[in-house]
Amino acid sequence: MEMPSSTACGLLLVFVASAQAQRPAEVSAVISVDAPVVVLNHVRVIDGTGSAARDDQAVVITNGRIATIGPAASVQAPAGAQVLDRAGFTVIPGLVGMHDHLYYTDSISVQVVNGNLEEPGLFVAELPYTGPRLYLAAGVTTMRTTGSVEPYTDLKIKKRIDDGLMPGPAIDSTAPYLEGAPTRFAQMHELKDAGEAREMVDYWAGQGMTSYKAYMNITRDELGAAIEGAHKHHSKLTGHLCSVTWHEAIGLGIDDLEHGPVFADTEFVADKKPDACPAGGSRSWTNLDVSGPQVQGLIHELVAHHVAVTSTLPVFEASMPGRPKLQQRVLDAMSAESAHSYLTARARVAMDSPVTALVRKEMDFELAFVRAGGVLLAGPDPTGNGGVLPGFGDQREVELLVEAGFTPLEAIHIATENGAVYLGRQDQVGTLAQGKQADIVLVKGDPSKHIDDIENIETVFKAGVGYDPKKLLDSVRGQVGIR
């Protein structure tokens, strides 16, 4: 390897020292590695492409980018580099979370009892402080908010992170939900017609939003207008639909569909009325065979029209009896009120809940969809009964993809490169390669063999700066649901 000149090293050190001095104390407090040149030595590399892991590698990070990846025996550490010998550790790309809200259902058990919800509707809590820190601590270095209830807050969070004033992932900001009437959420606007859908898209594009999301009670005319508007602004639109079927949305040119069809596609409901969200949409999937002609026809249509599907298995797993396994780290992060709400809601899940079988069917669909050439994205959706938290849920999503039948390497590929490609950021992030931004997660163990090792994070590098997950988590302890 060519050695940098002493002059170049000196200039780089001055630049980095200046950058360090300008960082706010609260950002500096959670950084563990901050050097102009860093070498991760003797690590296993999972590059995010789905390729086999490479053992005993060295990764050289220079000025926030990956300078070299190669066998440790043949890579010479540049002069003055901070060398971290990490035999027994693995590096993966930073996760690209594709359903990563900046809000949370913090009091669901109080607001929804026996299915009843009082006026003015369900109210969710914005997480402007704890959300970004949780995501980053769990290895999420890029995320799409996928629906906003406090859009100006989301945009401010993005700007503060971009300006280096607070820690968190790079954010693709999604505009407020494009929702029709009647919505069950107190914080969502109800569209009156297609013209207003166009106006909303135009307005939020002007405010800096870069993604859009349609919601459950939107009409076909409104959805079509919103898709046309989003594409005019060179943005993409996804949807958690109900009133509009997946078949109809594909025909209108939608780019992505959230949650998977078992929980969000109503086209197989026998008495489905146009532009109306029917009750019990998931029940229509109970007797459908994923290998049968109806589901295979849907898969073919999705693939043929290049429509992505976002897997959000953790939010549904939380409604399965006895799932997920309780983790102390999750309860420690929650406020006392949020933890009580979640544990109460968890206890109300019936032992014979049909969600168990439906989740398995959703897993089977996602596996079949990818095997047929479909693009699957990954995210946790920190809503539902409150059991899914930012960051922790992203890790759980990868683990559940493996339970679905994907190999660990495939699951990591779905949660990294696929999201980066969808967002158009694949030249910068999503995989580990020379010249790319150094968004790297350093984990103890081998997630290519034991996917739950993905939880054992030592350092999260974002643009070459290493953040300490423990310090990030300590900073939010007991506060999720409060701020």
GIWOVEN-V706885 format. One record per pair of residues at least 6 apart in sequence whose C-alpha atoms are under 8 Angstrom apart, sorted by the first residue. I is the first residue (numbers start at 0). J is the second residue. D is the distance in Angstrom with one decimal. If there is no record, write none. Layout:
BEGIN
((I/J/D) (I/J/D))
END
This chain:
BEGIN
((0/74/6.7) (0/75/5.9) (0/77/7.8) (2/77/5.9) (2/78/6.9) (3/77/7.0) (3/78/7.3) (11/35/6.6) (11/62/7.9) (12/35/6.3) (15/34/7.2) (15/35/6.1) (19/27/7.7) (19/33/7.9) (22/163/6.8) (22/164/6.9) (23/164/6.1) (23/165/7.8) (25/165/7.3) (26/163/7.8) (26/164/6.9) (26/165/5.7) (26/166/5.9) (28/470/7.7) (29/466/5.8) (29/467/5.6) (29/468/7.8) (29/470/5.4) (29/471/5.9) (30/464/7.3) (30/465/5.8) (30/466/4.3) (30/467/5.7) (31/458/7.7) (31/465/5.6) (31/466/5.5) (31/467/5.5) (32/464/6.0) (32/465/4.5) (32/466/6.8) (33/463/7.7) (33/464/5.4) (33/465/6.3) (34/80/7.5) (34/81/6.6) (34/464/7.7) (35/61/6.0) (35/62/5.6) (35/63/7.8) (35/80/7.4) (36/59/7.2) (36/60/5.6) (36/61/4.6) (36/62/6.6) (36/77/7.6) (36/79/7.4) (36/80/4.8) (36/81/6.2) (37/59/5.9) (37/60/5.1) (37/61/6.7) (37/80/5.3) (37/81/4.7) (37/82/5.9) (37/83/7.5) (38/57/6.6) (38/58/5.6) (38/59/4.5) (38/60/6.2) (38/76/6.7) (38/80/6.6) (38/81/6.2) (38/82/4.7) (38/83/6.0) (39/57/5.6) (39/58/5.1) (39/59/6.5) (39/82/6.3) (39/83/5.1) (39/84/6.3) (39/85/6.7) (40/55/7.6) (40/56/6.4) (40/57/4.4) (40/58/6.5) (40/71/6.3) (40/82/6.8) (40/83/5.9) (40/84/4.7) (40/85/5.8) (40/86/7.3) (41/54/7.6) (41/55/4.3) (41/56/5.0) (41/57/5.7) (41/71/5.7) (41/84/6.2) (41/85/5.7) (41/86/5.0) (41/87/7.9) (42/54/6.5) (42/55/5.2) (42/56/5.2) (42/57/6.3) (42/58/8.0) (42/84/7.8) (42/85/5.7) (42/86/5.5) (42/87/6.7) (42/88/5.4) (42/89/5.4) (42/90/6.7) (43/52/6.6) (43/53/5.5) (43/54/4.3) (43/55/5.6) (43/56/6.0) (43/86/7.9) (43/87/7.5) (43/88/6.3) (43/89/4.4) (43/90/6.2) (43/445/7.8) (44/52/5.5) (44/53/5.1) (44/54/6.5) (44/56/6.7) (44/89/5.8) (44/90/5.1) (44/91/6.5) (45/51/7.0) (45/52/4.8) (45/53/6.8) (45/89/7.2) (45/90/6.1) (45/91/5.1) (45/92/7.6) (45/408/7.5) (45/431/7.8) (45/447/7.7) (46/52/7.4) (46/90/7.9) (46/91/5.9) (46/92/6.4) (46/430/5.3) (46/431/4.7) (46/432/7.3) (47/91/6.6) (47/92/6.1) (47/408/7.4) (47/411/6.1) (47/412/4.6) (47/415/6.1) (47/416/5.9) (47/429/6.7) (47/430/4.8) (47/431/6.7) (48/412/5.5) (48/416/6.5) (48/430/6.4) (49/408/5.1) (49/409/5.3) (49/411/7.4) (49/412/5.4) (50/408/7.2) (51/408/7.3) (52/447/7.0) (54/70/8.0) (55/70/6.1) (55/71/5.8) (55/86/7.4) (56/68/6.9) (56/69/5.4) (56/70/4.3) (56/71/4.6) (57/67/7.7) (57/68/5.7) (57/69/5.6) (57/70/5.9) (57/71/4.6) (57/74/6.6) (58/65/7.1) (58/66/7.6) (58/67/5.7) (58/68/4.6) (58/69/6.9) (59/65/6.0) (59/66/5.4) (59/67/5.0) (59/68/6.5) (59/76/7.6) (60/66/5.5) (60/67/7.3) (60/437/6.6) (60/463/6.4) (61/463/7.4) (62/463/6.9) (63/436/6.2) (63/437/5.5) (63/461/7.9) (63/462/4.5) (63/463/3.9) (63/464/7.0) (64/433/7.8) (64/434/6.0) (64/435/5.6) (64/436/4.4) (64/437/4.6) (64/462/6.4) (64/463/6.3) (65/431/7.7) (65/432/6.7) (65/433/5.1) (65/434/5.3) (65/435/5.6) (65/436/6.2) (65/437/5.3) (66/433/5.4) (66/434/5.9) (67/432/7.8) (67/433/5.5) (68/432/7.1) (68/433/6.7) (76/82/7.5) (87/443/6.4) (87/444/5.8) (87/445/7.6) (88/441/6.8) (88/442/5.6) (88/443/4.4) (88/444/5.2) (88/445/6.9) (89/441/5.8) (89/442/5.3) (89/443/6.2) (89/444/6.3) (89/445/6.0) (89/446/7.6) (90/439/6.4) (90/440/5.4) (90/441/4.6) (90/442/6.2) (91/430/8.0) (91/431/7.3) (91/439/5.8) (91/440/5.3) (91/441/6.8) (91/442/8.0) (92/415/6.5) (92/428/7.6) (92/429/5.9) (92/430/5.4) (92/431/5.8) (92/438/6.0) (92/439/4.7) (92/440/6.0) (93/138/5.6) (93/139/5.6) (93/140/5.1) (93/141/7.2) (93/415/6.7) (93/428/7.7) (93/429/6.7) (93/438/5.1) (93/439/5.0) (93/440/5.6) (93/459/7.6) (93/460/7.8) (93/461/7.7) (94/138/5.8) (94/139/4.4) (94/140/5.9) (94/141/6.6) (94/393/7.9) (94/414/5.8) (94/415/5.0) (94/429/7.3) (95/139/6.0) (95/140/6.4) (95/141/4.8) (95/142/5.4) (95/143/8.0) (95/377/7.8) (95/414/5.9) (95/415/5.0) (95/416/7.6) (95/418/5.5) (95/419/6.5) (95/429/6.9) (96/139/6.4) (96/141/6.3) (96/142/4.4) (96/143/6.2) (96/377/6.2) (96/378/5.0) (96/379/7.8) (96/393/6.7) (96/414/6.9) (96/415/7.9) (96/418/7.1) (97/142/5.8) (97/143/5.0) (97/144/7.2) (97/145/7.0) (97/309/7.1) (97/376/6.4) (97/377/5.6) (97/378/4.9) (97/418/6.5) (98/142/7.6) (98/143/6.1) (98/144/6.1) (98/145/5.3) (98/309/7.5) (98/311/7.3) (98/377/7.0) (98/378/4.4) (98/379/6.1) (98/380/5.4) (99/142/6.2) (99/143/5.9) (99/144/4.9) (99/145/6.5) (99/378/6.1) (99/379/6.5) (99/380/5.8) (99/381/7.1) (99/389/6.8) (100/143/7.6) (100/144/4.6) (100/145/6.2) (100/146/6.8) (100/147/7.3) (100/380/6.5) (100/381/6.6) (100/389/7.7) (101/125/6.0) (101/126/5.4) (101/127/6.6) (101/130/5.8) (101/131/7.6) (101/144/6.4) (101/147/7.6) (101/153/7.1) (102/123/6.5) (102/124/5.3) (102/125/4.1) (102/126/5.1) (102/127/7.9) (102/130/7.5) (102/148/7.8) (102/381/7.4) (102/382/8.0) (103/123/5.8) (103/124/5.3) (103/125/6.4) (103/126/7.0) (103/381/5.7) (103/382/5.5) (103/385/7.1) (103/388/7.6) (103/480/6.8) (104/122/7.7) (104/123/5.0) (104/124/6.3) (104/381/7.3) (104/382/5.1) (104/383/6.8) (104/384/7.0) (104/385/5.4) (104/480/7.8) (105/123/6.6) (105/124/6.3) (105/336/7.7) (105/337/5.0) (105/340/7.1) (105/341/7.8) (105/385/6.1) (105/479/7.9) (105/480/5.1) (106/123/7.8) (106/336/7.3) (106/337/6.0) (106/340/5.5) (106/341/7.7) (106/385/7.7) (107/340/6.3) (107/341/7.4) (107/344/7.3) (107/383/7.9) (107/384/6.0) (107/385/6.8) (108/340/5.1) (108/341/6.9) (108/343/6.3) (108/344/5.2) (108/384/7.3) (109/340/6.9) (110/116/6.1) (110/117/7.2) (110/121/6.8) (111/117/8.0) (118/185/7.9) (119/184/7.7) (119/185/5.4) (120/182/8.0) (120/183/5.1) (120/184/4.9) (120/185/4.5) (121/183/6.0) (121/184/4.5) (121/185/5.4) (121/186/7.9) (122/184/6.2) (122/185/5.5) (122/186/6.6) (123/186/8.0) (124/480/6.2) (124/481/7.6) (124/482/7.9) (125/148/7.8) (125/149/7.1) (125/480/7.7) (125/482/6.9) (126/479/7.1) (126/480/6.9) (126/481/7.5) (126/482/5.1) (127/152/7.2) (127/153/7.5) (127/156/6.6) (127/482/6.2) (128/482/5.7) (129/475/5.6) (129/478/7.0) (129/479/6.0) (129/482/6.2) (130/389/6.0) (130/479/7.7) (131/166/6.8) (131/167/4.5) (131/168/6.5) (132/166/6.2) (132/167/5.5) (132/471/5.9) (132/472/7.3) (132/475/7.5) (133/389/5.7) (133/390/5.2) (133/391/7.5) (133/471/7.1) (133/472/6.6) (133/475/7.8) (134/140/7.6) (134/167/6.9) (134/168/7.0) (134/389/5.4) (134/390/4.0) (134/391/7.5) (134/393/8.0) (135/166/7.5) (135/167/5.3) (135/168/5.8) (135/390/7.0) (135/459/7.2) (135/468/7.6) (136/390/7.0) (136/459/6.9) (136/466/7.5) (136/467/7.2) (136/468/4.3) (136/469/7.5) (136/471/5.9) (136/472/6.7) (137/390/4.8) (137/391/6.1) (137/393/7.5) (137/394/6.9) (137/454/7.3) (137/456/7.3) (137/459/8.0) (137/468/7.0) (138/390/7.3) (138/440/5.8) (138/456/7.6) (138/459/5.8) (139/168/6.3) (139/390/6.6) (139/393/7.6) (140/167/7.3) (140/168/4.3) (140/169/6.1) (140/438/6.5) (140/461/6.2) (141/168/4.9) (141/169/4.6) (141/170/5.9) (141/171/7.7) (142/168/6.4) (142/169/6.3) (142/170/5.1) (142/171/6.0) (143/170/5.9) (143/171/4.5) (143/172/6.0) (143/173/6.9) (143/210/8.0) (144/170/7.2) (144/171/6.5) (144/172/5.5) (144/173/5.5) (145/172/7.5) (145/173/5.3) (145/210/7.5) (145/211/7.3) (145/212/6.3) (145/237/7.9) (146/173/5.3) (146/174/6.2) (146/175/5.7) (146/176/5.5) (146/211/7.2) (146/212/5.8) (147/153/7.3) (147/173/6.2) (147/174/5.8) (147/175/4.5) (147/176/6.3) (148/175/5.9) (148/176/7.5) (148/186/5.8) (148/187/6.6) (149/175/7.6) (150/174/6.5) (150/175/6.2) (153/172/7.0) (154/172/6.8) (154/207/7.5) (154/208/7.7) (157/169/7.2) (157/170/5.8) (157/172/7.6) (159/165/5.9) (160/166/5.9) (160/167/6.0) (160/168/7.4) (160/169/7.2) (161/169/7.1) (168/461/7.8) (171/208/7.7) (171/209/6.3) (171/210/6.9) (172/207/7.8) (172/208/5.2) (172/209/5.6) (172/210/6.1) (173/208/5.6) (173/209/6.0) (173/210/4.4) (173/211/5.1) (173/212/6.9) (174/200/7.8) (174/203/6.1) (174/208/5.5) (174/209/7.5) (174/210/6.3) (174/211/5.3) (174/212/7.1) (175/187/7.5) (175/211/7.5) (175/212/7.5) (176/187/6.6) (176/188/7.5) (176/211/7.4) (176/212/5.6) (176/213/5.9) (176/214/6.2) (177/188/7.6) (177/189/7.7) (177/190/7.0) (177/196/6.9) (177/211/7.7) (177/212/6.1) (177/213/4.6) (177/214/5.8) (177/217/6.9) (177/225/7.9) (178/187/7.1) (178/188/6.6) (178/189/5.4) (178/190/6.0) (178/213/6.1) (178/214/4.9) (178/215/6.5) (178/216/5.7) (178/217/5.1) (179/188/7.8) (179/189/4.7) (179/190/4.9) (179/191/7.1) (179/214/7.5) (179/215/7.4) (179/216/4.5) (179/217/4.3) (179/218/6.9) (180/189/5.4) (180/190/7.0) (180/216/5.9) (180/217/7.4) (181/189/7.3) (181/216/6.8) (182/189/7.0) (182/215/7.9) (182/216/6.9) (190/196/6.6) (190/217/7.6) (190/221/8.0) (192/220/7.7) (192/221/6.1) (193/220/5.7) (193/221/4.1) (193/222/7.5) (193/223/7.9) (193/224/5.7) (193/225/7.6) (194/221/7.6) (194/224/7.4) (196/221/5.8) (196/222/7.6) (196/224/6.4) (196/225/5.5) (197/224/5.8) (197/225/5.5) (197/228/5.8) (200/211/7.7) (200/225/6.4) (200/228/6.1) (200/229/6.4) (201/228/6.9) (201/229/8.0) (201/232/8.0) (204/232/7.1) (209/234/5.8) (209/235/7.7) (210/229/7.7) (210/234/5.7) (210/235/5.5) (210/236/6.1) (211/229/7.1) (211/234/7.6) (211/235/6.4) (211/236/4.6) (211/237/6.3) (212/236/5.5) (212/237/4.9) (212/238/5.1) (212/239/7.5) (213/222/6.9) (213/236/7.3) (213/237/6.3) (213/238/4.5) (213/239/6.3) (213/240/7.0) (214/238/5.9) (214/239/5.1) (214/240/5.4) (214/241/7.7) (215/239/6.0) (215/240/4.4) (215/241/4.7) (215/242/5.9) (215/243/7.7) (215/276/7.0) (216/240/7.3) (216/241/6.5) (216/242/5.2) (216/243/7.7) (216/274/7.4) (216/275/6.9) (216/276/6.2) (217/240/7.8) (217/242/6.4) (217/243/7.1) (217/274/7.3) (218/242/6.6) (218/243/6.4) (218/274/5.0) (218/275/7.8) (219/243/6.2) (219/247/7.6) (219/248/7.7) (219/274/6.4) (222/248/7.8) (222/251/7.7) (223/251/5.6) (223/252/7.7) (225/236/7.9) (226/235/7.7) (226/236/6.1) (226/251/7.5) (226/252/6.8) (226/253/6.4) (229/235/5.9) (229/236/6.5) (235/253/7.9) (235/254/6.0) (236/253/6.1) (236/254/5.6) (236/255/6.7) (237/253/6.4) (237/254/5.8) (237/255/4.4) (237/256/5.4) (237/257/6.8) (238/253/7.8) (238/255/6.6) (238/256/5.0) (238/257/5.7) (239/256/6.3) (239/257/5.1) (239/258/7.1) (239/263/6.4) (240/256/7.9) (240/257/7.9) (240/263/5.8) (240/264/6.8) (241/263/6.0) (241/264/6.2) (241/265/5.9) (241/275/7.5) (241/276/5.0) (241/277/7.3) (241/280/7.8) (242/265/7.6) (242/273/7.1) (242/274/4.7) (242/275/4.3) (242/276/3.9) (242/277/7.1) (243/265/7.6) (243/273/7.4) (243/274/5.8) (243/275/7.3) (243/276/7.5) (244/264/5.6) (244/265/5.4) (244/266/5.1) (245/256/7.8) (245/260/7.7) (245/264/5.6) (245/265/7.5) (245/266/6.9) (246/266/7.2) (246/297/7.4) (246/300/7.9) (249/300/7.8) (249/301/7.2) (249/304/7.2) (249/306/7.2) (253/306/6.9) (254/305/7.5) (254/306/5.1) (254/307/6.4) (255/306/5.2) (255/307/4.5) (255/308/5.5) (255/309/7.1) (256/306/7.3) (256/307/6.3) (256/308/4.9) (256/309/6.2) (257/263/7.5) (257/308/5.9) (257/309/4.8) (257/310/6.8) (257/311/7.6) (258/308/7.3) (258/309/5.6) (258/310/5.2) (258/311/5.2) (258/312/7.5) (259/308/6.3) (259/309/6.5) (259/310/6.0) (259/311/7.7) (259/361/6.6) (259/364/7.9) (259/365/7.4) (260/361/7.4) (261/281/5.6) (261/284/6.0) (261/357/6.8) (261/358/8.0) (261/360/7.3) (261/361/5.7) (262/280/7.1) (262/281/5.2) (262/361/8.0) (263/280/7.2) (263/281/7.3) (264/280/7.0) (264/281/7.8) (265/271/7.3) (265/276/7.9) (265/277/7.5) (265/280/5.2) (265/281/7.6) (265/283/7.6) (267/280/7.9) (267/283/5.8) (267/284/7.4) (268/277/7.6) (268/280/6.2) (268/283/5.4) (269/283/7.8) (270/277/8.0) (271/277/6.1) (281/357/7.7) (284/357/7.8) (285/357/7.0) (287/293/7.8) (287/294/7.5) (288/294/7.0) (289/295/6.7) (289/360/7.5) (289/363/6.9) (289/364/6.0) (289/367/7.7) (298/368/5.8) (298/371/7.5) (298/373/7.7) (299/371/7.6) (301/307/7.3) (301/373/7.2) (302/368/8.0) (302/371/7.5) (302/372/6.4) (302/373/5.1) (302/374/7.8) (305/373/7.4) (305/374/7.7) (306/373/7.8) (306/374/7.4) (307/373/6.8) (307/374/5.0) (307/375/5.9) (307/376/7.1) (308/373/7.9) (308/374/6.5) (308/375/5.1) (308/376/6.1) (309/375/5.8) (309/376/4.4) (309/377/5.4) (309/378/7.0) (310/365/7.5) (310/375/6.7) (310/376/5.9) (310/377/4.9) (310/378/6.3) (310/379/7.9) (310/396/7.9) (311/377/6.3) (311/378/5.2) (311/379/5.0) (311/380/6.1) (311/396/6.8) (312/358/7.4) (312/379/6.7) (312/396/6.0) (312/399/6.7) (312/400/8.0) (313/379/5.5) (313/380/7.4) (313/387/6.6) (313/392/6.3) (313/395/6.4) (313/396/5.8) (313/399/7.5) (314/379/6.3) (314/380/5.9) (314/381/6.8) (314/382/6.7) (314/383/5.8) (314/384/8.0) (314/386/7.6) (314/387/6.2) (315/354/7.3) (315/358/6.8) (315/383/7.6) (316/322/6.2) (316/323/6.5) (316/354/7.9) (316/355/7.6) (316/358/7.0) (317/323/6.0) (317/345/7.5) (317/383/7.5) (317/384/6.9) (317/386/5.9) (317/387/7.2) (318/345/7.2) (318/348/6.3) (318/352/8.0) (318/354/6.6) (318/383/7.9) (318/384/7.2) (319/348/6.8) (319/350/8.0) (319/352/6.6) (319/354/5.8) (319/355/5.4) (320/345/7.8) (320/348/5.7) (320/349/6.4) (320/350/5.3) (320/351/7.7) (320/352/7.0) (320/355/7.7) (329/388/7.2) (329/391/7.5) (330/338/6.0) (331/476/5.9) (331/477/5.8) (332/472/7.3) (332/475/6.2) (332/476/4.4) (332/477/4.8) (332/478/6.3) (332/479/5.9) (333/476/6.9) (333/477/4.8) (333/478/5.7) (333/479/4.5) (333/480/6.6) (334/476/7.8) (334/477/4.3) (334/478/4.8) (334/479/5.4) (334/480/6.0) (334/481/6.7) (335/477/6.8) (336/480/7.9) (337/385/7.5) (337/479/7.3) (337/480/6.0) (340/385/7.5) (341/384/6.0) (341/385/5.1) (341/386/5.9) (344/384/5.9) (344/385/7.9) (345/384/7.1) (345/386/7.8) (359/403/7.5) (362/400/7.5) (362/403/4.9) (362/404/7.9) (363/403/6.5) (363/404/8.0) (365/375/7.4) (365/403/7.9) (366/403/6.8) (366/404/6.7) (366/405/7.0) (368/374/7.8) (368/375/7.9) (369/375/6.5) (374/417/7.0) (375/413/6.2) (375/417/7.0) (376/413/5.8) (376/414/6.4) (376/417/6.1) (376/418/5.8) (377/393/7.7) (377/396/6.8) (377/397/7.7) (377/413/6.5) (377/414/5.2) (377/418/7.4) (378/392/7.5) (378/393/5.6) (378/396/6.4) (378/414/7.7) (379/387/6.9) (379/388/8.0) (379/389/7.4) (379/392/4.8) (379/393/5.2) (379/395/7.6) (379/396/5.9) (380/387/7.1) (380/389/7.9) (380/392/7.6) (381/387/4.8) (381/388/5.2) (381/389/6.0) (381/392/7.2) (394/453/6.7) (394/454/6.6) (397/407/8.0) (397/410/5.6) (397/411/6.5) (397/414/6.8) (397/450/7.8) (398/407/8.0) (398/410/7.8) (398/450/6.0) (398/451/6.4) (400/410/5.7) (401/407/5.8) (401/410/6.2) (401/450/7.5) (407/446/6.7) (407/447/5.2) (407/448/6.9) (407/449/7.7) (407/450/5.9) (408/447/5.8) (415/429/4.7) (415/430/6.8) (416/425/6.9) (416/428/7.6) (416/429/4.1) (416/430/5.8) (417/429/7.5) (418/429/7.2) (419/425/4.8) (419/428/6.3) (419/429/5.1) (420/429/7.7) (426/435/6.8) (427/435/5.0) (427/436/5.4) (428/435/6.3) (428/436/6.0) (428/437/7.9) (428/438/6.7) (431/437/7.7) (431/439/7.6) (436/461/7.9) (436/462/5.5) (436/463/7.4) (437/460/6.5) (437/461/6.2) (437/462/4.7) (437/463/4.8) (438/459/7.5) (438/460/5.2) (438/461/4.4) (438/462/5.4) (438/463/6.6) (439/459/6.1) (439/460/4.9) (439/461/6.7) (439/463/7.9) (440/456/7.0) (440/457/8.0) (440/458/6.2) (440/459/4.7) (440/460/6.1) (441/456/5.9) (441/457/5.7) (441/458/5.3) (441/459/6.3) (441/460/7.9) (442/452/7.1) (442/453/6.4) (442/454/7.5) (442/455/5.3) (442/456/4.3) (442/457/5.6) (442/458/7.3) (443/452/6.8) (443/455/5.5) (443/456/6.4) (443/457/6.8) (444/452/5.7) (444/455/7.5) (445/452/6.3) (446/452/5.1) (446/453/5.7) (456/468/6.9) (457/467/6.8) (457/468/6.7) (458/465/5.8) (458/466/5.6) (458/467/5.3) (458/468/6.4) (459/465/5.4) (459/466/5.1) (459/467/6.7) (459/468/7.1) (460/466/6.1))
END
